Amino acid sequence: MNENLENLAIKAKQGDKHALESIVRAIQHRIFGLALKMLYHPQDAEDAVQEILIRIITNLGSFAHKSSLDTWALKVASNHLMGVRKKRAAYWFTFERCHAAIVQDPPDAPSLDYDEAEQELIVKEMRLACMQGLLQCLDWEHRIVYILGETMDIPGPEGAAILDIKPAAFRKRLSRAREKIREFLSVNCDLYEEGNPCDCLTQGTLAMQNGLMDLKALSFAGQGPGRAGQVSLEDSLKALEHLTREAAIMRCQADYQAPRDFVQAIRRMLDSEKFQELKTLNQEDTPWKK
């Protein structure tokens, strides 16, 4: 993909709008996944992705081909997302609050008046919501390192380049984040250790009963298949030692898909008069072709 993107970048910088749209189509899902994991709320992620894509296309002229376009785009996205924290109040999530929110002694045999397909959705939504919440428990610096290095499987040197930090700092933050996530899962998550109090079906069913989950308006399970939908997470965990179970559990959310095609929004923006103002603000004067 990267070789194709490099060629598209050259054409886009020469004013080829079709090449630019192809770039947006190629990177939008990965950037949405990063934004969703950083911000938790799908609508916040959508808003952020549109702003990030605008920054990417209006600054494409500054892409010097010293790295892959994919890496450069993630750098632009990460810089933007790290700035969002200054505009928002602190989230509710902490490891302590998440632990306290787990129903330690659920009622006997909670009502399971759902068919098999509905139960699968309940489990998937609960699992993804839980993993999203745990990411929010990490501070911003450790969260973005964990997302890049663990859930997106980006090598340390590339992750360090994306964040403008030294590889040693990237490795250290990733190690600390892994330790915090693993510590929480080891005493709470039934997937990590059978018999722990938090299992997805029970907690999800209780969430349904309490009106905290709506199968007709899912926040996370409708955002693409995810790896958990492709391979049975429970089956894969059986072959793993505890040290690697944390990574497998947290990677179940890795393949979020953008809920809409951002290409149409970008195309409308390129055809609008406001784009000239954006180009001026970003010091970009690429003469995009009609």
N, C-alpha and C positions, 0 to 999 in steps of 0.2 A: 504493500500500500504506500509506503513512504516514497519509493522511487516514483510512483505515479503522482503523488502529491507534489514532489519537487518539480516535476514537469508542469503540472497545473499551476503552481505558484509562478513560474516563469511566464506562462501565458497570461495569467491573471494580472501580473504587474505590467504587462504590455497592453492591458485594457480589455482582455477577453472576459466578458461577463459570464459566459457559459462555463469557463474554467473556474471562475470564482464561485459560482453556484455549486459546481462539483466538489470544491473544497469544503464548502459549508455542509453539503450532504454527507461527506465522508467523516467529518469531525464532530458533527452535532451530537451524536449519541454518547460518545465518550465524554464530551464536555458536560452534557446533561448529567451523566452518572456521577462525575466528580462534584458538580454543583449540588445534586440531591443529597449526596453523602455528607457534604459540608454543611448544608443549610437545613436539612430534615424535611421541610415542607415542599411538596411538589410545585406549588405555585411560585414560591420564592425561587426555586431552582429554575423554573421556566423564565421568570423575569431576568434572573442573572445570566442565563444562557444567551438571551437576546442581546443583552448589553455586552457580553463577552464577544459574541460573534461580530457585533458592530465594531468593537475595538480591533478585532483581528483583521477585518477587511479594510478598515480605514488606516491601519498601520502596516499593512502587508508590504509596503514599500521599504520598511525598515528591516524586513527579514533578509538576513545576509547569507543564508544557506550554510552557516557554520555548524548547524545542527539540523536534524530532520524538521520538517514543517510541523509534524505531529508534536515533537518536543517543544518547539517554539510556541505552538498554539496552547499547549498545556501550561506553559510559563505565563502567557498572557492571562489565561483563565485563573491560575493560582494567584497571581498578583491581584486580580480583581476580587476574587473571593476572600482573600486575606484582608482586603479593605472593607468588605461588607460588615465585618464585626464592629467597626466604628459607628455604624449606623443603626445597630440593633441592640436591644436590651439583652441581658444574659438569658440563656434558655433555662428551662426548668430542670433539665437533665443533669444529674450527678450520679455517681455510682451508688452513693448512699440512698438517694431517693429512689433509684431504680430497684435496689434491693428491698426497700420498704414497700414498694408498690406490688411486689410479687405476693400473691395470695398464698401464704405458707400452708394454711390448712383449708383447702377448698372444700365445699360441701360434697358429700358423698354422691358419686355418679351424677355430675351435672347433666342437665338435659341435653341430649344429643339428637334433637329432632331435625337432623340435616342429612341429606343423602351423601353419598361418597364424594361426589364432585364438590359439594358445598363444604364438606369437612376439609378437603384438600385446599380449598381457597382460604378457609379460616386459618389453617396451619401456616400456609404460605404468608398470608398477610401478617399474622402475629409474629412469625419468625423474622420477616423483613423489618417490621416496625421495631422489634426488639433490637436487631442489629443496628438499625439507624439510630435508635436511642443511645446505644452504647457508644457509638462514634461521637455523639454530642457530649458525652461525659468527659471526653478528652479535651484539653485546651486546644486552641486553634493551631498552634505550632505542631503539637504532637498529632493532632487529628489529620492534618493534611499530609504529614509524613506517613502516617499509618495507611491512609487511603491510597496514596501513590505506591508505597512500597509493599503493602500487604494485599489489599483488595484488588489493585490494578496491576500488581506484579511488575512494577517498573524497577529496573536495576538501580542500585544505590548511586552510582556515578551520574546516571541520567536524572534520577530524582533530585540529587543535590544540585545539578545544573538548573533544573526547573525552578528550584526554590532559592537559587543564589546562595547556597551555603556549602560548607566543605563536606566532602563525602564522610569524613569521620563524624561530623555533627549529625548528618542524616542517619547514619548507622546507630548512633547513640540514642537519638530521639525515637527511632523505630523500635529499638530494643526496650526502651522505657514504656512506650505505648503498648507493645505486645505484652509486657509484664502486667500492666494494669488491666488489660482486657482479659488475659488469662486468669488473673487472680479473681476477677468477678465471675467468669464462667465456671471456674472450678468449684465454687460453693453454691451456685445458683442454677446453672443450666443443665437440664436432664440430658441434652445431647452430648455435653462434655463429660458428664459423669452420671450414669444411670442412678436414679434415686434422688437426685437433686430436686428441689421443690418446684422449679419452673419448667413445665412441659408445654409445648406450643398448643396442643389441642385443648387442654384444660383451661389454660389462661385465655386462649382465643374464644372459647365457648363462653366463659365468664364475661369477657369483653362484649360479646354479642348480647348476652342477657342484660348487661348494664347499659346498653345503648352506646358503647364506645367504639363499636365496629359495625359497619354497614356493608353487606355484600354487594349492594348496588352502587356503592361509592367508595371503592377501595383506594387507599392512598398509595400503596406500594406494589401490591400483587398485580396491578394492571399496568405497571410501567415496564413491560417487556418480560421475556421468559426467565431470565436469570439462570445461573448455573444450577440452582436448586431444582429448577423445573426440568433440567436435562438429565440429571443423574440423581439417584436417591441419596440424599445426604446421610441418612441413617445408615445405609449400606456401606457407603464409603468410609464413614467414621469407624466402623468395626475393625478396619485394617490399620488404623492409625494409632500411634502412641499419643499420650496426653499432650506432649509438647507440640505436636503438629495439629491437634484437633482444633485448637483456637483458630488457626489460619483457615482450615477447611470450613468451619462454621461461619466465619466472617466473610469469606469469599462467596457465600451462597447468594449474595446480592450484587455480584460484580457486573452483570450484563444488563443494567437498566437501559431502556430505549427511550429516546425523547418522545413525548406523547403527541407531538405534532411536527410537521415538516417546517423547519425554520427557514427553508429556502424561499418559500413564498413571501414571508415577512421581509427577508433581506432583499428580494427582488423588488418589492414595492418601495423599499427604502431607497434603493439605487436609482429608481425612476422618479424619486421625489426631489423637490427643490431643497428640502432640508439636508439632503446628502452633501450638498456643497458646503453647508455650514459645518457639518461633521468633519469633512475633509480639512477645512481650514483649522478647526480646533485641534485636529490630530496631525497637522502639518503634512497631510497626504494629498498629492495632487494627481493621482492616477486618473487618466482620462477614460473612464469605463465606457466601453462601446455600447451603443443601443442594440 
